[in-house]
Amino acid sequence: MSKKKFDTSDLLNGLTGGTQSSQSSNDIDSRPSTPQRSDNGGSRRGRKPMSAEEERISTIVNSEKYAKIKTIAHIENLPIKDVVDKGFDLTIEAYEAKHGPVRIKKNRKKGDINDIF
């Protein structure tokens, strides 16, 4: 049994709302292979692994302040996380200068489900 070549243009005809003729392979090959994000952040190139000292978080920030941080990072050719990290450092230093060292609470030992039942 021979394999039939799968033509994706047949799938797109129903989605584009018309009965278009199938495109040549040159037209398909000239399209970008990954979707482009034009709003904020550009295209993704894959996530880099984080070091043991890093943690991924999600937060809500003021739009205007975030735009300024992005602009500063761009001007200085730095990742946004480095600019934000420096802001954390400055905040911690100012707080500790006024109130003394901040002690981080140790995480409790993770429970064992087998102890419950």
C-alpha positions in Angstrom: 0.0 0.0 0.0 1.6 3.3 -1.1 1.4 6.4 1.1 -0.7 9.3 -0.2 0.9 12.7 0.1 -1.2 14.9 2.5 -2.1 18.3 1.0 -2.9 20.9 3.7 -4.4 23.3 1.2 -7.6 21.1 1.2 -8.0 21.8 4.9 -7.6 25.5 4.5 -10.2 25.9 1.7 -13.1 25.3 4.1 -11.6 27.7 6.7 -10.9 30.6 4.4 -14.5 30.7 3.1 -14.0 30.2 -0.5 -13.3 27.5 -3.1 -9.8 28.5 -3.9 -7.5 26.5 -6.0 -4.8 24.7 -4.1 -1.6 26.7 -3.7 1.6 25.5 -5.2 4.3 24.2 -2.9 6.4 27.3 -3.4 3.7 29.5 -2.0 3.3 27.3 1.1 7.1 27.1 1.7 7.4 30.9 1.6 5.2 31.4 4.6 6.8 31.8 8.0 6.9 28.5 9.8 6.1 30.0 13.2 3.3 32.5 14.1 4.5 36.0 14.7 3.4 37.9 17.7 3.3 41.6 17.0 1.6 42.9 20.2 4.1 42.2 23.0 7.1 39.9 23.1 7.8 38.8 19.5 8.1 35.2 18.5 9.1 32.6 21.1 12.3 30.7 20.6 11.7 28.2 23.4 12.1 28.7 27.1 15.5 28.7 28.7 15.9 26.5 31.7 15.9 28.4 35.0 18.7 28.1 37.5 18.1 26.7 41.0 17.9 30.3 42.3 15.1 31.4 40.0 11.4 30.9 40.2 8.7 31.7 37.7 5.9 33.9 38.9 2.9 35.6 37.5 1.7 39.0 38.8 -0.4 42.0 37.8 1.4 45.3 37.1 0.6 48.8 36.1 0.6 49.0 32.3 2.5 52.3 32.1 5.2 51.2 34.5 5.6 47.9 32.7 5.9 49.7 29.3 8.7 51.8 30.8 10.5 48.8 32.2 10.3 47.1 28.8 11.7 50.2 27.2 14.5 50.5 29.6 15.4 46.8 29.1 15.3 47.3 25.3 17.5 50.5 25.4 20.0 48.8 27.7 19.9 45.5 25.8 18.9 43.5 28.9 16.3 40.9 29.7 13.3 42.4 31.5 13.9 39.9 34.3 17.3 41.4 35.0 15.8 44.9 35.3 13.0 43.7 37.6 15.5 41.7 39.7 17.5 44.8 40.2 14.3 46.6 41.3 13.8 43.8 43.8 17.3 44.2 45.1 16.9 47.9 45.6 13.5 47.4 47.4 15.0 44.7 49.7 18.1 46.9 50.5 16.0 49.9 51.4 13.6 47.9 53.6 16.4 46.1 55.4 18.3 49.4 56.0 15.2 50.7 57.7 13.8 47.6 59.5 16.7 45.2 59.8 17.3 41.9 58.0 14.3 40.1 56.6 14.1 36.5 57.8 12.7 34.0 55.3 10.4 31.4 56.9 11.6 27.9 56.2 9.2 25.7 54.2 7.6 23.0 56.2 8.3 19.4 55.3 5.9 18.2 52.6 3.3 15.9 54.0 2.9 12.2 53.2 -0.6 11.1 51.9 0.0 7.7 53.4 0.0 9.2 56.9 -3.6 10.4 56.4 -5.2 7.0 55.5 
